[in-house]
């Protein structure tokens, strides 16, 4: 079975003028989902996360509240890890609060 290659990781930003939030989309391979999510959440300002498959269907969606401890996200990381085993490529959409 030939190995499929993932699209290169890229970021798409969408700013909304009415609010102080912005959306980012990151394309990643399935085996990199958990690492990328942890990186994004660690950067801060993340309010909401949506993971979609290649076809654009939402696979998992969850809010990230301010001051969330790592232990609170353990069930979410487990679900995302199980999801990573099922998908080859996906996109992670992140909603961030603009601090400007």
C-alpha positions in Angstrom: 0.0 0.0 0.0 1.6 3.3 -1.0 2.2 5.8 1.7 0.3 9.1 1.3 2.1 12.3 1.9 0.5 15.1 3.8 0.2 18.6 2.5 2.8 20.9 4.0 1.7 22.5 7.2 0.3 25.9 6.5 -1.6 28.6 8.3 -4.5 30.6 7.1 -5.7 33.5 9.2 -9.1 35.1 9.1 -9.8 38.3 11.0 -13.2 39.5 11.9 -13.7 43.2 12.2 -16.7 43.1 14.5 -14.9 41.2 17.3 -11.5 40.9 18.6 -11.1 37.3 17.5 -9.3 35.6 14.6 -9.4 32.2 13.1 -6.3 30.2 12.0 -6.3 27.0 10.0 -3.3 24.6 10.3 -3.0 21.7 7.9 -1.3 18.7 9.6 -0.8 15.0 9.1 -2.8 12.7 11.4 0.2 11.6 13.4 1.0 15.2 14.3 -2.4 16.3 15.5 -1.8 16.0 19.3 1.7 17.7 19.2 0.4 20.6 17.1 -2.7 21.1 19.4 -0.5 21.2 22.5 1.8 23.7 20.8 -1.1 25.9 19.8 -2.8 25.8 23.3 0.6 26.5 24.9 1.0 29.6 22.8 -2.1 31.1 24.5 -5.1 33.1 23.5 -6.9 30.0 22.1 -10.6 30.0 22.8 -12.0 27.3 20.5 -10.6 24.3 18.5 -12.2 22.5 15.6 -10.6 19.5 13.9 -11.8 18.6 10.4 -11.0 15.8 7.9 -9.8 16.3 4.3 -13.4 16.6 3.2 -14.1 19.5 5.6 -16.3 17.5 7.9 -15.9 18.3 11.6 -14.5 15.4 13.6 -14.2 17.0 17.0 -14.8 20.5 18.4 -14.1 21.8 21.9 -13.7 25.1 23.7 -10.6 26.0 25.6 -11.2 28.1 28.7 -8.8 30.5 30.2 -6.6 28.9 32.8 -7.3 25.3 31.8 -5.0 23.0 33.6 -3.3 20.2 31.7 -5.1 17.5 33.6 -8.5 18.9 32.5 -7.5 18.4 28.8 -6.4 14.8 29.3 -9.7 13.3 28.0 -9.6 15.6 25.1 -6.0 14.6 24.2 -7.0 10.9 24.4 -9.9 11.5 22.0 -7.7 13.4 19.6 -5.1 10.7 19.8 -7.6 8.1 18.9 -8.8 10.3 16.0 -5.3 10.7 14.8 -5.1 7.0 14.2 -8.1 7.2 11.9 -7.2 10.1 9.7 -4.3 10.7 7.3 -4.5 14.5 6.9 -6.7 17.0 8.7 -7.0 20.7 9.5 -7.0 22.3 12.9 -9.0 25.5 13.1 -8.2 27.6 16.1 -10.1 30.7 17.3 -7.9 33.1 19.2 -8.6 36.3 21.0 -6.7 39.3 19.7 -4.9 41.1 22.4 -4.3 44.3 20.3 
